[in-house]
Amino acid sequence: MQTATQTQMKKTSRLLKTQSWALIGLGTGALVWLSFKPNRIKTKMKIKDLKRRVRPDHIEQTQLPINKAGHPDPMDVDDNKMVEEGAMYSVNYYNDRKQ
């Protein structure tokens, strides 16, 4: 006769095996799906879109402010202070790229 603990352990073991096989199946399916380039591109686009929906400011923060360089706003005190202190590298870089 089996005790309740033994029965519970068998159920847990069966559940873990089922979960393991399910994860292996999902991983294999994902591998096959991503083995084709159009599917990889679609997946990357969907992940990027999901990131944009979750954190819309994240995409904007990772882009370089190259358009602002060389055109400082007169009301931006911190930016003007940096230029006054001699930090002209970004301005020169921007000007070299545009010319």
N, C-alpha and C positions, 0 to 999 in steps of 0.2 A: 504494500500500500504506500502511495506517495504522500508526502506531507505537503502542506500548503506552500512551504518555502521552495520545495523542489518543483512544484507545478509552476510557481511564479518564475523561477529561474529558467525553466524551459520556454515559457512564454516570452520572457525577455530575450533569451537567446534567439528564438525564432524571429522576433521582431527586429533584432539587430541584423540578422542575416538578410531579411527582407529589405531593410533600409540600405544595407551594403549593396545588394544587387540593384536596387533602384538607383543609387548614386553611380554605380558602374555603368548602368544603362544610360543615364543622363549624360555622363561624361563622354561616353562613346558617341552618343547622338550629337553632342556639341562638337566633338572632334570631326565627325563626318560632315556636319553642317558647315563648319568653319574651314573645311579643306578646299572649298570652292571660293575663289576670289570675290565674285559678286556678293556672296553671302557675308563674307568678312566685311566688305564695304558697308553693306546694309546694317550689320551689327554695330560697327563703329559709329555710324550715323545715329542709330537709335540710342546708343550709350551717351553720345555727345548731347543729343536732344534731351535725354533724361537728366543729365547733369545740369543742363541749362534750365530745366524746369525746377529742379530741386534748389539750386543755388544760382540764380541769374546773375549775380554780381561776380561770381567766380571767373567766368569767361572774360569779363571786362577787365578784371584785375591782372590777368596773366598777359595781356597784350601790352607791348611797349608803347609809351607815350611819345612816339617819334614825331607825330604831327605837332605836338606842343613845343618841342625843342626848337629853339630859334625864334619863337613867337611868344615870349612871356607875357602873361596878363599883368597889366600895371597894378591891379588890385591884389595880386597874389604876393603877399608880403614875404612868405618863406622862399618862394622862387626868386624874387628880386634880391633877397638877402644873399642867397647862394651865388647869384651872378655877381653881386657886388664884392663878394669875398674872392672872386677870381675863378670860379668853377665854370670855365667857358668850354670845357671839353665837349659837352653834348652839343652846344651851339656850333662849334667848329665842325664836328662830325656831321651834323645835319647839313650844314652849308656845303661841305665837301661832297656829300652824296647828291645834293640837288644840282650842283654845278658841273 
